[in-house]
Amino acid sequence: MLESSNCINLDGVVSSDKYNLLIPNALVKVVNECDGKVETTRTNINGAFQVCLTMGCDFNVSVEKKATSPDLPAYLP
């Protein structure tokens, strides 16, 4: 029997439109606006990530990645 969960999975992919690249190892920060709790995860080699969001709350999601190439900006948008 499946157990009920108090969260909804958010699956995402981090990419750069400007450079048409998937971004591995980017830091994904999710702030729960109900209680201020911050959850962090990193993208996998394909730029994908997954977090579990509490139902009934709003969230602020941000992504950070330091560039590893001198041709790229310090932080990708």
N, C-alpha and C positions, 0 to 999 in steps of 0.2 A: 504494500500500500504506500502511496506517495504521501510524504509529509507536507503540510502547508508551510509556506515561507512568508516572512514579513518583509520580503524585499523583491525587487524586480531587477533582473540582470540588465545592465547596460553594456552592450558590445559596441566597440568603436574601433576606428582605424585612424591613426594620425598620419597625415601626409602634408606635403608642401605643394600647393598649386603652382607656385612660381617656378619650382625646380622639378615638378612632376615626380616626386620621390616619396616612398613610404619611409617613415621615420622610426627606426628601431631604437630601443633603450631610452625613449623619451619619458620624462617624469609626468605622469598624469595625476593631478590633484583635484579631489572632489570634496567640496565643502557642503555639508548638510545645513541648510538654512533654518531647519527646525531647532537644532541643538548646537550648531557651530562645530560639530565633530568633523575633523579632516581625515580623509582616507587617501592614501597614495598608492600608486602602482606604477609599473613601468611597462612600456610596450614591448612586444616580442620582436623577433627578427623581421616580421612582416608588418610591423607598425600597429599590430592589433593589441587591444586590451579589453578587460572585462572587470566590471565592479558591480556590486550588489547595492542597489539603492533602496532605502527605506520607503515603503509606500506612504503616500500622503504628505510628502515633504517636497520642497523645491531644492534644487542643487545648483551650485556654481562649479563648472568644470573648467580647469585651465591646464595647459600643457607647456612644458619647458624642455628645451634640448640645446645644449651647447654644441656649436658647430665643430666638426672635426676636420674640415677642409678650409684652407684660407680663402677659397672662392665663395664660401657661403657666409651669410651674416652670422654674428655672434649668437643670436637666438632666432630660430625659425618661427614664423608666425603660426 
